[in-house]
Amino acid sequence: MSVIGRSVPRLEDPPLLRGEGAFAADISFPRQLHMRVVRAEMAHARLLAVDVSAALALPGVVAAWSGEDVATIPPIPFRATKLKGLEPYCQPILARGRVRYVGEPVAVVFAEDAALAEDAADLVLVELEELPALLDAAETPRDFDAAHATEPAIVRKAYGEVETGFAAAHAVLELDLSIGRHSGVPLETRGAIARYDAATDTLELHGTAKKQHWNRDEIARLLGRSPTSVHLFEGHVGGGFGVRGELYPEDLLVCLAALRLRRPVKWIEDRREHLVATNHSRQQRHRLRAAVDGEGRLLAIDNVFFHDQGAYVRTHGARVADMSAGLLLGPYVVPAYRATGHFRLTNKTPAATYRAPGRYEGTFVRERLMDTIAARLGIDRVEVRRRNFVPASAMPYARPLDALGTDVVLDSGDYAALLDKALARFGWEARTADVARRREAGECVGLGLGFFVEKSGLGPSDGVRISVDPTGVVELVTGAASVGQGVETALAQIAADALGVDYRRVRVVRGQTNRIEFGSGAHASRVTVMSGSATHLAGLALRDLALETAATLLQAPKESLSIADGMVCRADGPALPIGEVARALAAGTKLSRERAVPGLTTEGWFHSDHMTYPYGVHLAQVALDRMTGAVRVEHYLIAYDVGRAVNPKLVEGQIIGGFAQGLGGALFEEFRYDERGQPLSTTLADYLMPSIAEMPPLDVLVTEDAPSPLNPLGVKGAGEGGTNAVGAAIASAIDDALGNKGLVTRLPVTPREVLRLLGEIEA
């Protein structure tokens, strides 16, 4: 029986359950120093002077730096993007000349312990001359510096005859929609521990995540070192969600300090720092026009949106704005489309990706449009979606668009079939009748839905190395990263299935750049597709090598042998442990090959030019409290087709966790600022997150009706579907409770907003 498709227990859990996890804060080295960052307290100001002398005078303080001390280190670059001209907007590791958001690093101090470093940081004097703060990305751009404006780029994507579509329209709809600024806020804040080994001239950075190899190469380049002399190590990670693992100023600062001071340097972010310094995301405003025919079918969409990037362009570049434009159309046929995305800077914390970046925003916008079409034309909300679906017969379905540098080609799917399954599982018809009855009794209740298409499996390449030792233990070395999503278990299952061993005998080594030269990390829901496919191919190659070797050892034709439970078996004779095959190869035993192979080991590589596109539907039932404005989610269903589930329980876990984050963005979470750009959400008392008390009964339906033709396993990514459509479905349900008047135009829908909308209705 194949181990793929079974919900086997996670391999990652035992050390975590025993309290033996190695998170960033758990890592320490002898003689280490502690770094504390002095941060800007104005949103926009000229930086006139930084005086660190008082801090340096404090006993136990070893060093203190301002921007002048690190002026030779270039700003942190961004990853690949087709957009030109973004380089002047990259962030220096310490501010020079001007500060552009509250929380920007201005100086750092290094001391013998963390408390002393914090005390010393308070003694650093920073002289600022306040400048007006730009806080609305929809405002006219201003000067970023003497040579550049606060609009680094405009994202443009278009195809078809948009004006012709509007000219032929039965109805034209206009929407003004916005999504509030929020972020991942993982349980574990950021941390970085650097150590320089002079004996080997090696710089180590511990506490990394997500993109270790790219970060390694950039750290080496920025510090003028060879990549082979920089090693990054990922331990356990208390949540990634897109915000952890990027290359931040603090990562460069601890590395530079370890080199200069010749002592290990440790930095652990506190929660306030995290809320003002770690990447934000989501904030966009969309002004959308759509043309439809008399049957509610889309003819054209013209969308102008404003993406609030914050103060600098960080490592993601313009990816979120690019995906917002390239993937907004989701599951629907749209004959003509034009998107104009104004990528703009403001005096807020820089923004980047957060779980389902660009799609959470785009799905809210698109699905609000579908509800508006239904209301305007008097068509059932479910029916209007059916009429616009890309049919299963059209798969693969190519759009004349690109996203993340790859053409958008929907690889497989039957959207109508999944919608039917979800409605039946949810009991949509029965709930509709029950909601109608409750409304007659005076309750404010509603149903909502949101259909979405995700993207996953971003290429172009990934590789792994698999070997078997003489005891029969399989070692799989991968450049993928583990941020809690079950990488070790999923890759072990894939390797075990291909090789014919117990998955518990597979040891997955990840997050160590000194063990494998290449790796793309964990982002864009790519690991199962890319690393998993590479693992599958390597496992098959290793199996073939084992059988070829065993054929000589057992004096039997290779075709008569098989591997099961770690044993190479003859149908009519003795069996040989796979570890013995490895031992024979390691010993250089003369076999039926031209030369001895140094052990039972092989590499596997997988290449892909296109992403895969899982898809799903969210269905919600909500009740509004007329007195308090509180929204209670009474029931929720997520149906998601992942092509093929390697471990269904891991997929369900990803969906449930993703839903909780989507719920936060729909109802609770938002970074707010006053008129001077001072952040108002700097503690978890101000930045409200859902707890278990706010989690509704959640039903998850994982289907495998549309395997991807783009990889040998047929898999698609599962990490972001739980988040993608939460805002859309809950907004739809709230609007239904309010009478389907198109009143919900912004996320999050807070109690204050609900009371305002109720007041409008009753006025």
Helices and strands as residue ranges (DSSP letters): H 13-17, G 24-26, E 33-39, E 45-51, H 53-56, E 61-66, G 67-70, G 87-89, E 98-99, E 105-111, H 114-122, E 125-130, E 153-159, H 162-167, E 171-179, E 191-197, E 202-206, H 212-223, G 227-229, E 230-233, H 249-261, E 265-268, H 271-277, E 284-292, E 298-308, H 319-326, E 337-344, H 359-377, H 381-388, G 392-394, E 397-403, E 406-410, H 415-426, H 428-440, E 444-453, E 461-468, E 474-478, H 487-499, G 503-505, E 506-509, I 527-531, H 532-554, G 558-560, E 561-564, E 567-570, E 575-577, H 578-586, E 600-607, E 615-624, E 631-641, H 648-663, I 664-668, G 692-694, E 698-703, H 721-724, H 726-737, E 746-747, H 751-762
